Amino acid sequence: MQPFEIIAHRGASFDAPENTLASVELAWQQAADAVEIDCRLTQDGQIVVIHDRNTLRTSGESLRVDKQPLKKLRHLDVGLWKGPQFSGEPLPLLSEVIGSMPVGRRLFIEVKCGPEIIPPLTELLCSGGGRLDRFVVISYDRLVVGQIKEQLPLVSALLVGRCGIRASATGSTIAKLIEIARDCKLDGLDLDAACRIDAEVLDAINHAGLACYCWTVDAPDRAAQLIALGIKGITTNRPGLLREQLTEDQA
């Protein structure tokens, strides 16, 4: 098999509450090569880890992240919904997730808000003294990933893309994503698993000098197919299962 990364989607989110330190730490324990988390900016300019604009789904309390100060958001319990054993999990800061990273692992940071996050994000990534190549910033927003890549060339930047199952390498969807990524001097694409990802599509992406990643794949058979095609990384809710099954297949 070609070298590839198993990337834990919002941490080991099948087994633990998404986008929490519990989920992130479990992903490292399950031998994920990288963890993907979602980030937003609070009212007072702090970068917190959460997917939704509103906290209702994971905390039971309806608060808009960008309208609340960090102090109020940190009082929320974002673990109990997954099970009593996770009661008391707070909304984490991005800095706390970075602090959990073992040597040699990577962090995929999906920006879920706009370019207003770029100044504090670039400052945070540069402040730790570690290697910038351990970070990958991803977003649907070409302005966000383009500006991050321009300001921090050592940080990988990927354009997140969705496309219909009929899209091909020559179709408008894939072709447009490739065009945007090249125009912004990005490192690659991160495609929805619903896209048609086959040899033709990967050849077109690779020919453009881009890497191709895919989300979200939990079935080991499909993961093995994508890896055989040459995909660079697969984001999954079940990093432990994929690692176990793929290791058995290679044995």
Secondary structure, DSSP 8 states (H G I E B T S, - for coil): ----EEEEETTTTTTS-TTSHHHHHHHHHTT-SEEEEEEEE-TTS-EEE-SSSBSHHHHSS--BGGGS-HHHHTTS--SGGG-GGGTT----BHHHHHHT--TT-EEEEEE-S-GGGHHHHHHHHHHT-S-GGGEEEEES-HHHHHHHHHH-TTSEEEEEE---TT--TTSHHHHHHHHHHHHTT-SEEEEETTS--SHHHHHHHHHTT-EEEEE----HHHHHHHHHHT-SEEEES-HHHHHHHHHHHH-
